[in-house]
């Protein structure tokens, strides 16, 4: 299973406030997923990539783009990741 990080954990890695991390996710600067309860989580691999000096959110692609640990309930057409619908 992929390691997921909370906004507070990501904030410690970047030495910023957790609200800043949430704003970055909303702006698309760092990929995030939403838990079924609506909380943001960040893949550790995405955070490690974002910490690199050559990181460019416009060209960054995940090595593994599958959703891990997310179950879409029956009757739901899809979920949203960073505002992008996924079916």
N, C-alpha and C positions, 0 to 999 in steps of 0.2 A: 504494500500500500504506500502511496505517496505521502510524504510528510507535509502536513499543512501547518501554517503559522497564523497566529492571530495578528491583528493590526499592531498590538502592543509589542509583540515579538519582532515584527518587521521594523517598527519604530526604533527599537533598541539597536538593531543592526545598522540602521542609517543615522542613528543619533538625532532623531527628530521626534516631534510629538505624534502620537497615534492619529490624531485628526489630519495631520499632513499626509500620512500614508493613505487614509481614506480618500482624501482629495485627489491624490495621485491616481488611485484606482479608478475613481469616478472620471478623471480626465484621460484615462487610458495609458498612463505612463508606466504602470505596472499591472500585469494581469491578475485578476482575482476571480474567485468563485463565491457563490452564496450558498450557505447551508440551508437546509429546509426551513430553519427558523429565521432566515433572513440575515444572518451574520456573515460578514466577509471573512474569507480565508485566503491565504496566499500559499502557493506551492513553494517549498524551500528551493527547488531548482530555479524557479522564476526569480526569487529574491537574490539568489547567488549570481544569476546572470545580470540582474539590475545593478548589483554592486560593482560589476566590472567597469573599468574606465571607458571601454569601447562600446558600452551598451547603448543601443538605439531602439526605443520602443516602437518606432515605425517599421523596423526591419526584423525585429526579434520574432522568432518562431519557436514554439515549443517542440522539443524532440518527440514528446508523447502528448497528443492532443485529446486523449480519451478522458472522459469524466470518471473519476475514481471515487467510489463510495457514495455516489449520488443515485438515488432511486427516484424515478419519476412516477408518481402515483397514477393509478388507472384513471382515465378520464382527463388527464392533463396532456395537452398537446406537446409541451416542451418546457424548457427552463431558459433563463436568461443568464448569460455570462458577460459581465461588463456591458450590459445593455444590448447584447447581441443574442437574438433568439437561437436556440439550439433544439433540434427535433431528434 
